[in-house]
Amino acid sequence: MTRLWMPVAGTLLVGVSCGLPMFLYLRGMRLEQMKGTAINKVV
């Protein structure tokens, strides 16, 4: 996980309510990449 610092920073700056969902989102993206599919970005 190349962006592991993002959930850590979110947890330290805002709290668990920001850091945990960000970690789970990034983890889900990584798992989908490993399967060979991609999650559609809703940004």
N, CA, C and O atoms as a Tripos MOL2 file, in Angstrom:
@<TRIPOS>MOLECULE
protein
  172   171    43     0     0
PROTEIN
NO_CHARGES

@<TRIPOS>ATOM
      1 N           0.8510   -1.1770    0.0000 N.3       1 MET1
      2 CA          0.0000    0.0000    0.0000 C.3       1 MET1
      3 C           0.8910    1.2320    0.0000 C.2       1 MET1
      4 O           1.5790    1.5180    0.9800 O.2       1 MET1
      5 N           0.8690    1.9380   -1.0850 N.am      2 THR2
      6 CA          1.7720    3.0730   -1.2070 C.3       2 THR2
      7 C           1.2580    4.3110   -0.4850 C.2       2 THR2
      8 O           2.0410    5.2070   -0.1710 O.2       2 THR2
      9 N          -0.0180    4.3770   -0.2220 N.am      3 ARG3
     10 CA         -0.5860    5.5660    0.4280 C.3       3 ARG3
     11 C          -1.0150    5.2660    1.8580 C.2       3 ARG3
     12 O          -2.0260    5.7890    2.3250 O.2       3 ARG3
     13 N          -0.2620    4.4360    2.5470 N.am      4 LEU4
     14 CA         -0.6160    4.0520    3.9050 C.3       4 LEU4
     15 C          -0.5420    5.2370    4.8640 C.2       4 LEU4
     16 O          -1.1810    5.2110    5.9160 O.2       4 LEU4
     17 N           0.2180    6.2670    4.5260 N.am      5 TRP5
     18 CA          0.3390    7.4270    5.3980 C.3       5 TRP5
     19 C          -0.9610    8.2270    5.4720 C.2       5 TRP5
     20 O          -1.1810    8.9430    6.4490 O.2       5 TRP5
     21 N          -1.8350    8.1190    4.4520 N.am      6 MET6
     22 CA         -3.0650    8.9190    4.4430 C.3       6 MET6
     23 C          -4.0140    8.5570    5.5860 C.2       6 MET6
     24 O          -4.4590    9.4600    6.2950 O.2       6 MET6
     25 N          -4.3460    7.2740    5.8020 N.am      7 PRO7
     26 CA         -5.2090    6.9710    6.9380 C.3       7 PRO7
     27 C          -4.5580    7.2550    8.2900 C.2       7 PRO7
     28 O          -5.2410    7.6040    9.2520 O.2       7 PRO7
     29 N          -3.2430    7.1050    8.3600 N.am      8 VAL8
     30 CA         -2.5490    7.4130    9.6130 C.3       8 VAL8
     31 C          -2.6640    8.9030    9.9060 C.2       8 VAL8
     32 O          -2.9630    9.2920   11.0360 O.2       8 VAL8
     33 N          -2.4280    9.7390    8.9010 N.am      9 ALA9
     34 CA         -2.5550   11.1850    9.0850 C.3       9 ALA9
     35 C          -4.0000   11.5660    9.3950 C.2       9 ALA9
     36 O          -4.2440   12.4220   10.2450 O.2       9 ALA9
     37 N          -4.9570   10.9410    8.7160 N.am     10 GLY10
     38 CA         -6.3690   11.2240    8.9900 C.3      10 GLY10
     39 C          -6.7490   10.8710   10.4140 C.2      10 GLY10
     40 O          -7.5100   11.5950   11.0540 O.2      10 GLY10
     41 N          -6.2250    9.7640   10.9130 N.am     11 THR11
     42 CA         -6.5130    9.3560   12.2890 C.3      11 THR11
     43 C          -5.8920   10.3220   13.2860 C.2      11 THR11
     44 O          -6.5190   10.6780   14.2830 O.2      11 THR11
     45 N          -4.6650   10.7460   13.0220 N.am     12 LEU12
     46 CA         -3.9930   11.6510   13.9530 C.3      12 LEU12
     47 C          -4.5850   13.0550   13.9210 C.2      12 LEU12
     48 O          -4.6910   13.7010   14.9640 O.2      12 LEU12
     49 N          -4.9730   13.5370   12.7380 N.am     13 LEU13
     50 CA         -5.4640   14.9060   12.6210 C.3      13 LEU13
     51 C          -6.9500   15.0400   12.9250 C.2      13 LEU13
     52 O          -7.3540   16.0010   13.5780 O.2      13 LEU13
     53 N          -7.7690   14.1030   12.4690 N.am     14 VAL14
     54 CA         -9.2180   14.2190   12.6140 C.3      14 VAL14
     55 C          -9.7500   13.2000   13.6120 C.2      14 VAL14
     56 O         -10.5370   13.5400   14.4960 O.2      14 VAL14
     57 N          -9.3290   11.9770   13.4720 N.am     15 GLY15
     58 CA         -9.7910   10.9330   14.3760 C.3      15 GLY15
     59 C         -10.1240    9.6680   13.6200 C.2      15 GLY15
     60 O          -9.9620    9.5830   12.4020 O.2      15 GLY15
     61 N         -10.5950    8.6830   14.3710 N.am     16 VAL16
     62 CA        -10.9010    7.3740   13.8010 C.3      16 VAL16
     63 C         -12.0220    7.4700   12.7730 C.2      16 VAL16
     64 O         -12.0570    6.6900   11.8220 O.2      16 VAL16
     65 N         -12.9440    8.4240   12.9560 N.am     17 SER17
     66 CA        -14.0660    8.5570   12.0250 C.3      17 SER17
     67 C         -13.6070    8.9460   10.6250 C.2      17 SER17
     68 O         -14.3630    8.7800    9.6680 O.2      17 SER17
     69 N         -12.4030    9.4500   10.4830 N.am     18 CYS18
     70 CA        -11.8380    9.7820    9.1660 C.3      18 CYS18
     71 C         -10.8300    8.7260    8.7230 C.2      18 CYS18
     72 O         -10.8380    8.2980    7.5690 O.2      18 CYS18
     73 N          -9.9790    8.3150    9.6240 N.am     19 GLY19
     74 CA         -8.8830    7.4110    9.2660 C.3      19 GLY19
     75 C          -9.3240    6.0070    8.9030 C.2      19 GLY19
     76 O          -8.8050    5.4330    7.9460 O.2      19 GLY19
     77 N         -10.2730    5.4350    9.6450 N.am     20 LEU20
     78 CA        -10.7040    4.0650    9.3790 C.3      20 LEU20
     79 C         -11.4170    3.9270    8.0340 C.2      20 LEU20
     80 O         -11.0760    3.0270    7.2670 O.2      20 LEU20
     81 N         -12.4020    4.7910    7.7150 N.am     21 PRO21
     82 CA        -13.0220    4.6610    6.3890 C.3      21 PRO21
     83 C         -12.0290    4.8650    5.2420 C.2      21 PRO21
     84 O         -12.1230    4.2020    4.2090 O.2      21 PRO21
     85 N         -11.0740    5.7890    5.4290 N.am     22 MET22
     86 CA        -10.0750    6.0240    4.3900 C.3      22 MET22
     87 C          -9.2070    4.7850    4.1990 C.2      22 MET22
     88 O          -8.8930    4.4140    3.0680 O.2      22 MET22
     89 N          -8.8190    4.1450    5.2990 N.am     23 PHE23
     90 CA         -8.0290    2.9180    5.2130 C.3      23 PHE23
     91 C          -8.8020    1.8240    4.4910 C.2      23 PHE23
     92 O          -8.2540    1.1520    3.6180 O.2      23 PHE23
     93 N         -10.0780    1.6400    4.8510 N.am     24 LEU24
     94 CA        -10.8860    0.5940    4.2290 C.3      24 LEU24
     95 C         -11.0970    0.8640    2.7410 C.2      24 LEU24
     96 O         -11.0990   -0.0710    1.9400 O.2      24 LEU24
     97 N         -11.2730    2.1280    2.3620 N.am     25 TYR25
     98 CA        -11.4280    2.4920    0.9520 C.3      25 TYR25
     99 C         -10.1530    2.1680    0.1720 C.2      25 TYR25
    100 O         -10.2100    1.5570   -0.8960 O.2      25 TYR25
    101 N          -9.0160    2.5780    0.7050 N.am     26 LEU26
    102 CA         -7.7450    2.3160    0.0250 C.3      26 LEU26
    103 C          -7.4610    0.8190   -0.0400 C.2      26 LEU26
    104 O          -6.9230    0.3310   -1.0340 O.2      26 LEU26
    105 N          -7.8170    0.0890    1.0120 N.am     27 ARG27
    106 CA         -7.6380   -1.3640    1.0210 C.3      27 ARG27
    107 C          -8.5090   -2.0170   -0.0420 C.2      27 ARG27
    108 O          -8.0680   -2.9290   -0.7400 O.2      27 ARG27
    109 N          -9.7470   -1.5480   -0.1630 N.am     28 GLY28
    110 CA        -10.6490   -2.0840   -1.1790 C.3      28 GLY28
    111 C         -10.1360   -1.8240   -2.5840 C.2      28 GLY28
    112 O         -10.2210   -2.6930   -3.4530 O.2      28 GLY28
    113 N          -9.6030   -0.6250   -2.8080 N.am     29 MET29
    114 CA         -9.0380   -0.3050   -4.1190 C.3      29 MET29
    115 C          -7.8740   -1.2360   -4.4400 C.2      29 MET29
    116 O          -7.7510   -1.7230   -5.5640 O.2      29 MET29
    117 N          -7.0250   -1.4800   -3.4500 N.am     30 ARG30
    118 CA         -5.8610   -2.3440   -3.6630 C.3      30 ARG30
    119 C          -6.2910   -3.7800   -3.9500 C.2      30 ARG30
    120 O          -5.7210   -4.4340   -4.8230 O.2      30 ARG30
    121 N          -7.2920   -4.2740   -3.2240 N.am     31 LEU31
    122 CA         -7.7740   -5.6350   -3.4560 C.3      31 LEU31
    123 C          -8.3670   -5.7710   -4.8550 C.2      31 LEU31
    124 O          -8.1750   -6.7960   -5.5080 O.2      31 LEU31
    125 N          -9.0790   -4.7580   -5.3190 N.am     32 GLU32
    126 CA         -9.6430   -4.7880   -6.6650 C.3      32 GLU32
    127 C          -8.5400   -4.7510   -7.7220 C.2      32 GLU32
    128 O          -8.6480   -5.4140   -8.7540 O.2      32 GLU32
    129 N          -7.4820   -3.9810   -7.4700 N.am     33 GLN33
    130 CA         -6.3610   -3.9430   -8.4090 C.3      33 GLN33
    131 C          -5.6910   -5.3040   -8.4970 C.2      33 GLN33
    132 O          -5.2630   -5.7230   -9.5730 O.2      33 GLN33
    133 N          -5.6010   -5.9860   -7.3780 N.am     34 MET34
    134 CA         -4.9720   -7.3060   -7.3690 C.3      34 MET34
    135 C          -5.8130   -8.3240   -8.1230 C.2      34 MET34
    136 O          -5.2700   -9.2750   -8.6860 O.2      34 MET34
    137 N          -7.1350   -8.1420   -8.1450 N.am     35 LYS35
    138 CA         -8.0160   -9.0340   -8.8980 C.3      35 LYS35
    139 C          -7.9630   -8.7440  -10.3910 C.2      35 LYS35
    140 O          -8.3050   -9.6030  -11.2040 O.2      35 LYS35
    141 N          -7.5400   -7.5510  -10.7510 N.am     36 GLY36
    142 CA         -7.4820   -7.1810  -12.1580 C.3      36 GLY36
    143 C          -8.6350   -6.3000  -12.5880 C.2      36 GLY36
    144 O          -8.7700   -5.9930  -13.7720 O.2      36 GLY36
    145 N          -9.4720   -5.8860  -11.6440 N.am     37 THR37
    146 CA        -10.5680   -4.9740  -11.9430 C.3      37 THR37
    147 C         -10.3330   -3.6820  -11.1900 C.2      37 THR37
    148 O          -9.4760   -3.6120  -10.3090 O.2      37 THR37
    149 N         -11.0830   -2.6770  -11.5330 N.am     38 ALA38
    150 CA        -10.9230   -1.3800  -10.8900 C.3      38 ALA38
    151 C         -12.2670   -0.8890  -10.3740 C.2      38 ALA38
    152 O         -13.3100   -1.1260  -10.9830 O.2      38 ALA38
    153 N         -12.2230   -0.2070   -9.2520 N.am     39 ILE39
    154 CA        -13.4210    0.4250   -8.7030 C.3      39 ILE39
    155 C         -13.6040    1.7530   -9.4300 C.2      39 ILE39
    156 O         -12.6430    2.4990   -9.6140 O.2      39 ILE39
    157 N         -14.8160    2.0450   -9.8380 N.am     40 ASN40
    158 CA        -15.0870    3.3340  -10.4640 C.3      40 ASN40
    159 C         -14.9390    4.4270   -9.4260 C.2      40 ASN40
    160 O         -15.5010    4.3410   -8.3340 O.2      40 ASN40
    161 N         -14.1840    5.4470   -9.7680 N.am     41 LYS41
    162 CA        -13.9820    6.5520   -8.8450 C.3      41 LYS41
    163 C         -15.1780    7.4860   -8.9210 C.2      41 LYS41
    164 O         -15.6260    7.8540  -10.0060 O.2      41 LYS41
    165 N         -15.6820    7.8600   -7.7690 N.am     42 VAL42
    166 CA        -16.8190    8.7660   -7.6920 C.3      42 VAL42
    167 C         -16.3090   10.0780   -7.1110 C.2      42 VAL42
    168 O         -16.6710   10.4630   -5.9990 O.2      42 VAL42
    169 N         -15.4580   10.7620   -7.8850 N.am     43 VAL43
    170 CA        -14.8850   12.0180   -7.4120 C.3      43 VAL43
    171 C         -15.2120   13.0950   -8.4020 C.2      43 VAL43
    172 O         -14.8270   14.2480   -8.2100 O.2      43 VAL43
@<TRIPOS>BOND
     1     1     2 1
     2     2     3 1
     3     3     4 2
     4     3     5 am
     5     5     6 1
     6     6     7 1
     7     7     8 2
     8     7     9 am
     9     9    10 1
    10    10    11 1
    11    11    12 2
    12    11    13 am
    13    13    14 1
    14    14    15 1
    15    15    16 2
    16    15    17 am
    17    17    18 1
    18    18    19 1
    19    19    20 2
    20    19    21 am
    21    21    22 1
    22    22    23 1
    23    23    24 2
    24    23    25 am
    25    25    26 1
    26    26    27 1
    27    27    28 2
    28    27    29 am
    29    29    30 1
    30    30    31 1
    31    31    32 2
    32    31    33 am
    33    33    34 1
    34    34    35 1
    35    35    36 2
    36    35    37 am
    37    37    38 1
    38    38    39 1
    39    39    40 2
    40    39    41 am
    41    41    42 1
    42    42    43 1
    43    43    44 2
    44    43    45 am
    45    45    46 1
    46    46    47 1
    47    47    48 2
    48    47    49 am
    49    49    50 1
    50    50    51 1
    51    51    52 2
    52    51    53 am
    53    53    54 1
    54    54    55 1
    55    55    56 2
    56    55    57 am
    57    57    58 1
    58    58    59 1
    59    59    60 2
    60    59    61 am
    61    61    62 1
    62    62    63 1
    63    63    64 2
    64    63    65 am
    65    65    66 1
    66    66    67 1
    67    67    68 2
    68    67    69 am
    69    69    70 1
    70    70    71 1
    71    71    72 2
    72    71    73 am
    73    73    74 1
    74    74    75 1
    75    75    76 2
    76    75    77 am
    77    77    78 1
    78    78    79 1
    79    79    80 2
    80    79    81 am
    81    81    82 1
    82    82    83 1
    83    83    84 2
    84    83    85 am
    85    85    86 1
    86    86    87 1
    87    87    88 2
    88    87    89 am
    89    89    90 1
    90    90    91 1
    91    91    92 2
    92    91    93 am
    93    93    94 1
    94    94    95 1
    95    95    96 2
    96    95    97 am
    97    97    98 1
    98    98    99 1
    99    99   100 2
   100    99   101 am
   101   101   102 1
   102   102   103 1
   103   103   104 2
   104   103   105 am
   105   105   106 1
   106   106   107 1
   107   107   108 2
   108   107   109 am
   109   109   110 1
   110   110   111 1
   111   111   112 2
   112   111   113 am
   113   113   114 1
   114   114   115 1
   115   115   116 2
   116   115   117 am
   117   117   118 1
   118   118   119 1
   119   119   120 2
   120   119   121 am
   121   121   122 1
   122   122   123 1
   123   123   124 2
   124   123   125 am
   125   125   126 1
   126   126   127 1
   127   127   128 2
   128   127   129 am
   129   129   130 1
   130   130   131 1
   131   131   132 2
   132   131   133 am
   133   133   134 1
   134   134   135 1
   135   135   136 2
   136   135   137 am
   137   137   138 1
   138   138   139 1
   139   139   140 2
   140   139   141 am
   141   141   142 1
   142   142   143 1
   143   143   144 2
   144   143   145 am
   145   145   146 1
   146   146   147 1
   147   147   148 2
   148   147   149 am
   149   149   150 1
   150   150   151 1
   151   151   152 2
   152   151   153 am
   153   153   154 1
   154   154   155 1
   155   155   156 2
   156   155   157 am
   157   157   158 1
   158   158   159 1
   159   159   160 2
   160   159   161 am
   161   161   162 1
   162   162   163 1
   163   163   164 2
   164   163   165 am
   165   165   166 1
   166   166   167 1
   167   167   168 2
   168   167   169 am
   169   169   170 1
   170   170   171 1
   171   171   172 2
@<TRIPOS>SUBSTRUCTURE
     1 MET1         2 RESIDUE 1 A MET
     2 THR2         6 RESIDUE 1 A THR
     3 ARG3        10 RESIDUE 1 A ARG
     4 LEU4        14 RESIDUE 1 A LEU
     5 TRP5        18 RESIDUE 1 A TRP
     6 MET6        22 RESIDUE 1 A MET
     7 PRO7        26 RESIDUE 1 A PRO
     8 VAL8        30 RESIDUE 1 A VAL
     9 ALA9        34 RESIDUE 1 A ALA
    10 GLY10       38 RESIDUE 1 A GLY
    11 THR11       42 RESIDUE 1 A THR
    12 LEU12       46 RESIDUE 1 A LEU
    13 LEU13       50 RESIDUE 1 A LEU
    14 VAL14       54 RESIDUE 1 A VAL
    15 GLY15       58 RESIDUE 1 A GLY
    16 VAL16       62 RESIDUE 1 A VAL
    17 SER17       66 RESIDUE 1 A SER
    18 CYS18       70 RESIDUE 1 A CYS
    19 GLY19       74 RESIDUE 1 A GLY
    20 LEU20       78 RESIDUE 1 A LEU
    21 PRO21       82 RESIDUE 1 A PRO
    22 MET22       86 RESIDUE 1 A MET
    23 PHE23       90 RESIDUE 1 A PHE
    24 LEU24       94 RESIDUE 1 A LEU
    25 TYR25       98 RESIDUE 1 A TYR
    26 LEU26      102 RESIDUE 1 A LEU
    27 ARG27      106 RESIDUE 1 A ARG
    28 GLY28      110 RESIDUE 1 A GLY
    29 MET29      114 RESIDUE 1 A MET
    30 ARG30      118 RESIDUE 1 A ARG
    31 LEU31      122 RESIDUE 1 A LEU
    32 GLU32      126 RESIDUE 1 A GLU
    33 GLN33      130 RESIDUE 1 A GLN
    34 MET34      134 RESIDUE 1 A MET
    35 LYS35      138 RESIDUE 1 A LYS
    36 GLY36      142 RESIDUE 1 A GLY
    37 THR37      146 RESIDUE 1 A THR
    38 ALA38      150 RESIDUE 1 A ALA
    39 ILE39      154 RESIDUE 1 A ILE
    40 ASN40      158 RESIDUE 1 A ASN
    41 LYS41      162 RESIDUE 1 A LYS
    42 VAL42      166 RESIDUE 1 A VAL
    43 VAL43      170 RESIDUE 1 A VAL
